[in-house]
Amino acid sequence: MASRDDYLVGWVCALPVEVAAAKATLDHIHDILPPDQNSDDSNNYILGSVQGHNVVITYPTSGVYGETSVASVATQLHANFKSVRFTLMVGIGGGVPDSKEDIRLGDVVVSKSTAGWPGVVQYDVNGERAEKQEESNRGRAPDQPTPVLLTAMGKAETAAIFEESQMPKYMSEIVQQDPVTFAHPGPEQDVLFSPDYHHATIESEEDGCDHCDPDRIRPRQPRETQDPIVHYGPIVSSRHLIRHGASRDELANKQGALCLETEAAGLEDAAKYLIIRGICDYADSHSSKLWHAYAAAAAAACAKEVLSFIPA
């Protein structure tokens, strides 16, 4: 039987749909190890292998979500699997459509530092933490994931440029395991409204944006393929969900972000994790759960590709 020391890759999720997508990437599923009697670990774990790597997927106790729970999950993971060399945080987030990147629903954003910001920017609504982080980063290189992860990320990025990425294959494998859950919702369901236009009040969430003004939809060129595109750049992690288009754009312009999320906000060393986020909405008032599963699958497929470039 394997021991805890055999697991070198940590994979942190927060939501059940993220866990389901992560589990679907496993090449083999391992038996769960007996609990450590000397630990008060409350994490849930799934053990398995991906691309020859022994991976421990961890997630919070059912019904316990948010930045505090995710930070606790990551802390307990490293306390109980001390051999973990690097950790991925894989799940969903809100995309910034007005960035230099053409980000669509179902795409993926991977945290990557720029000249001005680390890969993960922790931000409070009043901007206090971001300002302190900016000040602390002056004159030194920002914290980053391990060189092994950065190298693998660079190889994955290069593979996509040369159209050698295996991510569409991994994505297809996830969808085939559960088509009802992970199928693409359809490009007609990817609708971007002007940032100053608020969602029409409705009685049922199932109505989606049926009552929103179609004249406020921003026209975009259709893509030739439904395959997710992976974008690399800063991710802003806030303590509060952003559900306002104008606020999203203001924050993104200030921080240079491609994606907004909440799960890494409680991590003291968030920039050392590789954050991979499938884009499930545009961080505006038109958000819904329609794209959650597909976006989670896209993020998981991207994580599998990154791991494929790390020697086992």
N, C-alpha and C positions, 0 to 999 in steps of 0.2 A: 504494500500500500504506500502511496505517495505521502510525503510529509509536508508540513507548511513551508519548509525550506526549499521545496522544489518549485515554488511559484514565484516567478520573477517579474511578472507583469500585473499591475493593478488596473482595474477598469471600474470606474465609479459611475453609477447611474442614480437618478433621483426618482423617476416616474416608472410605473409598471410597464408602459409601452416601450420605454427605453430599455428596460431589462429584457423584455421579450425579443427586441431586435438584437440586443447583444448576445443573448443565448442562441439565436438563430445563426450567428456567425461561427459558432464553435464547430471545429472539425470533429472533436470528440468531447463527450461530457464525462467528467470523473465523479467518483463517489465523494460525497461530502465527508470531510474529516470530522472526527469526534470533537466536541467543544473542549476548549481549554478550561479546566476546572478552576484555574487560578485567575480567570479573566471575567470581567463583567461585560464582555463584548455583546452588544445587542444587534449587531449587523446581521443581515441576511447575505448568504454567499452562494454563488454558483461556480464550480470549479470545472475547468476544461482546458483544451489546447486549441490554439489558433496558429496556423502557419508554423507548427513545431514549437511554439512557445506555450508553457504552462501559464494559464491566465486565471486570476481570481476576480470574478465579477462580484461587486458588492453594492448593496442598496439599502435604504432605510427600512425600518419596521413599517408595516402597512399603516397608512394614515398619518405618518410623520414625515412631513416634507418641509422645504424651505432651506434658507442658507445655513441656519444653525444645525439642522439635521445632516445636511450634506457635509459640512465641515467636520462634524462628529464622526460620520461614516468614514471619511478619509483618514482621520486621526486613528480610529480604531483599526482600520485596515493595516496601517503601517505598524501599529503596536502589536498586532497579532500575526502578521506575515512579514517578519523582519527582513526577509530576503528579497522583497520586492524592490527592484532596481529603478523602475520608473512607472508613472501612473498616468493613465488617460482619464479624462472626464468627458463622457460621451452622451449626448442627448440632443435636446431641441432648444431653439432660441429664435429671437426675432431678427429679421434681416433689415438692412438699411438700403432701400432701393435707390436712393439718390446719391449713393457713394460713387466713386469712379468705376466700381465693378457693377456689372449688370446682374444683380442678385435677384433670383426668382425663388418662389416657393418650391421646396424640395431640394434646393441647392445646399451646399455645405460650406461653413466657414471654419477654418482652422486657425487657432491663435498663433500669431507670428509678430514678433516685435518689429518696430520701424525705427527710424532715426529719432523720432520724438517720443515714442511710447513703447512700453513693454507689450507683450502679446496679450496680457490680460490687465485691464485697467479697472480697479475697484472704485466705484463711484456711488456716493450718496446723492440724494435728490438735491441737497444744497451745495453739492460739489466739494465739500470739505475734504473728504478722503482723497479725491482725485488731486486736489491742489497740493496736499501733503505728499502724495506719491510723486507728483511731478517734481517737487522741490527735492525729495530724497534721491531722485534718479539723476539729478544734474551732476555732471562730472564723473559718472561711472556708468558702466554697462548695466542695462537692466537685467534683473533675474530672468533666467530662461530655463526651459526643460534641459535634460541631460544632453550632451553632445550626440549620444546614440539616437535619441529621438529626433533631434534637429537634422541629423544626417538622413534619417529615414524619411522625414517630412520633405526634405529637399529632393530626394529621389522620387518620391510620389508626385511632387509638383512637376518634375522634369518628365516623368512618364506620361503625364497628361498632355504636356506640350507636344510631345512626339506621338501622341495618340496610341500609346502603349499601355495605358492604364487598364488594370483588371477590375476596377471598381464596378463598371456595369455588370460584369459577370457575378461579382459578389452580391450586388444588389438584386440581380435576378434570382440568385439562390435563396435569398431571404424571402422574396416575394413568393416564390414557389412553395415555400414551407407553409405559408399562411396567406393565400391571395386575398381573402376577405379582409384581413386586417391591413396588409401592407401594400395593396395595389395602388398605383398612381391615381389620384382623384380625377385627373383630366386637366388639360391646360386651360379649359374654359373656366375652371374653378380658381385659377390664379388671377385675381383681379386686384389692381392697385388703384386706389383713389387718391385724389389730391390731398396733401397733408393737412390742409385746413378744413377738410370736409369730414364731419362727424357721422358716425353710423346712425342710421334711422332707427328710432325706437320701435321695437317689435314685441309681440307677446310670446313668441316661441323662438328659441335659438335655432331650431331646425329651418326657419325661414331664411337664415343666412343674411345675405345682402339683397334679397329680392325686392325690398322696399327702398333701397338706396337709389339715389339719382344717377342713372347711367351716364348723364352728361358730365359727371365729375370723375369718371374713370379716366386714368391717364393712359393714352395709347402707347403700346410697345410692339416692336417687331416680334412676330412669333418665332420660336426656335425651331430648328430643323429636327431636333431630337428631344425626347423626354428624359434622356440621361442627365443625372445631376451634374452640375459643374461645381468644382471645389475652388473656393477663394481663400486667400491667405492674408491675414492682417489682424489688427487689434480687435479684441472683443471687450466690450464694456460689461462689467458685472455690477448690477445695482441691487440694493436691498429691496427695491420696490419695482414692480412690473411697470414698464412704460407702455401706455395704451393711448398715445396721442401723437399723431403724425408730425405736427410742428415741433413738439418737444423732442421727439426722436431725432429729427433732422438737426435741431440745434445742438443736441448732445453729441451726435455723431460728428458734426462739423468741428466741435470743440475738441473731441478726443480722437478723431480720425478713425472711428470704429466702423466695422463692417457688420457687426452683430451685437445685439443686446441680450443679456440673460441675467439670471438671478442666483444660480446655484453656486457659483464660485465666490460670491460676495463675502462669505464668512471665513474664507481660507486666508490665513496669514501669509502663506507662501504660494498664492494662486499662480503666479507667473512661472513657477517651476513645473506646473502641470501642463500637459498638452490638452487644450480644450478643443473639442470637436463638436460643432453644433449644426444639426440639420435645421434648415429654415422652415418654420411652421407658420409664420405670420410676418407681418410687416411692422410689428410693434405699434399698431394704431388701434382705433376703436372698432375696426372691422375684423378683428381677430376672432377665430373660431377654432374648434378642435379638428376640423376636417383634415388638415394636413399633418397632424401630430404623428400618426403611425408611419406614414411614408417618410417624413423628415427624420424620424428616429432611425428608420432602416437605412437611409442614406448616410447618416452619421456613423452608424455601426459598420457599414460597408467601407467607408473611408478609413475607419480605425483599423479594419482588417488589412487594407492595402498598406497602411503605414507599417504595420507589424510584419508584412511580407518582405519589407526591405531591411529588416533587422536580422542578422544571422542568428539562427537558433543554437 
